[in-house]
């Protein structure tokens, strides 16, 4: 496992710092939306609407994954290559995972799928700056 951490000068170009700032903002929006989805599930449960355990698990899981993604984004912005690799994977894979699981026929109501899809867009948007030239160059490996 590569545990090498780059110095702040490596990840310190203006474009790279801006890219990580945008990624951090997108991941924060993902977290806020995840919290909102969980809040909707809580309110619906408290008001007597049907809420499945799958909905509880999905909404809590998205919120937890947002916290992990944010932590990784911050660590990557500080120069941790291991965090950069992981958050890039999360930003690309998570939107597909959210959508594919949520659209399984008959598992979730349309309102829940729509809210989760918005979460998927937010985390997917983080993939754009994370995969930009600045961050990739900052963590380029020697061959």
C-alpha positions in Angstrom: 0.0 0.0 0.0 1.3 3.4 -1.0 1.4 5.6 2.1 3.5 8.3 0.6 2.3 11.8 1.4 3.2 14.7 -0.9 4.4 18.0 0.5 2.0 21.0 0.4 4.1 22.4 -2.4 3.2 19.5 -4.6 -0.6 20.0 -4.1 -0.2 23.7 -3.6 -0.8 25.1 -7.1 -3.7 27.5 -7.3 -5.5 25.3 -9.8 -5.0 22.2 -7.7 -6.2 24.0 -4.5 -9.2 25.3 -6.4 -10.0 21.8 -7.7 -9.9 20.3 -4.2 -12.0 23.2 -2.9 -14.7 22.5 -5.5 -14.5 18.7 -4.8 -14.8 19.4 -1.1 -17.9 21.6 -1.7 -19.6 19.0 -3.9 -18.9 16.3 -1.3 -20.3 18.7 1.4 -23.4 19.1 -0.7 -23.6 15.3 -1.0 -23.5 15.1 2.8 -26.1 17.8 3.3 -28.4 16.1 0.8 -27.8 12.8 2.5 -28.8 14.3 5.8 -31.9 15.8 4.2 -32.9 12.4 2.9 -32.4 10.8 6.3 -34.5 13.6 7.9 -37.3 13.0 5.4 -37.3 9.3 6.3 -37.4 10.2 10.0 -40.3 12.6 9.6 -42.2 10.2 7.4 -41.7 7.4 10.0 -42.8 9.8 12.8 -45.9 10.8 11.0 -47.1 7.2 10.3 -46.0 6.8 6.7 -44.5 3.5 5.6 -40.7 3.5 5.8 -38.8 0.3 5.1 -35.6 -0.8 6.9 -34.0 -0.6 3.4 -34.8 3.1 3.3 -33.3 3.6 6.7 -30.2 1.7 5.7 -29.8 3.4 2.4 -30.2 7.0 3.7 -27.9 6.3 6.7 -25.4 4.7 4.4 -25.3 7.7 2.1 -24.7 10.0 5.0 -21.9 7.9 6.4 -20.3 7.6 2.9 -20.5 11.4 2.6 -18.6 11.8 5.9 -15.9 9.3 4.7 -15.7 11.0 1.3 -15.3 14.4 2.9 -12.5 13.1 5.2 -10.7 11.6 2.2 -11.1 14.8 0.2 -9.6 16.9 3.0 -6.7 14.4 3.4 -6.1 14.3 -0.3 -6.0 18.1 -0.4 -3.3 18.0 2.3 -1.2 15.7 0.1 -2.2 12.1 1.0 -2.0 10.1 -2.1 -3.8 7.1 -0.6 -6.8 9.4 0.2 -6.7 10.9 -3.3 -6.9 7.5 -4.9 -9.8 6.4 -2.7 -11.9 9.6 -3.1 -11.5 9.5 -6.9 -12.9 5.9 -6.9 -15.8 6.9 -4.6 -16.7 9.9 -6.7 -16.9 7.8 -9.8 -18.4 4.6 -8.4 -20.9 5.9 -5.8 -23.3 7.6 -8.2 -23.7 4.4 -10.2 -24.1 2.3 -7.0 -26.7 4.7 -5.6 -28.8 4.7 -8.8 -28.4 1.0 -9.7 -29.5 -0.2 -6.3 -32.3 2.3 -5.9 -34.0 1.6 -9.2 -34.4 -2.1 -8.5 -38.1 -2.7 -9.3 -40.4 -2.5 -6.3 -37.8 -1.7 -3.6 -38.2 2.0 -3.1 -40.8 4.7 -3.7 -40.3 7.2 -6.4 -39.8 10.1 -4.0 -36.9 8.3 -2.3 -35.3 7.4 -5.6 -35.5 11.0 -6.7 -33.8 12.3 -3.5 -31.1 9.7 -3.7 -30.5 10.5 -7.4 -29.8 14.1 -6.4 -27.3 12.8 -3.9 -25.7 10.8 -6.7 -25.4 13.9 -8.9 -23.7 15.8 -6.1 -21.0 13.1 -5.4 -20.6 12.5 -9.1 -19.9 16.2 -9.7 -16.9 15.9 -7.3 -15.3 13.5 -9.8 -14.8 16.3 -12.3 -12.4 18.4 -10.3 -10.8 15.4 -8.7 -9.9 13.9 -12.1 -8.7 17.3 -13.4 -5.2 17.9 -14.6 -4.0 19.7 -11.4 -4.8 16.9 -8.9 -3.7 14.2 -11.3 -0.4 15.9 -11.8 0.1 16.5 -8.1 -0.2 12.8 -7.5 1.5 11.5 -10.6 3.7 8.4 -9.7 7.2 8.1 -10.8 7.8 5.3 -13.3 
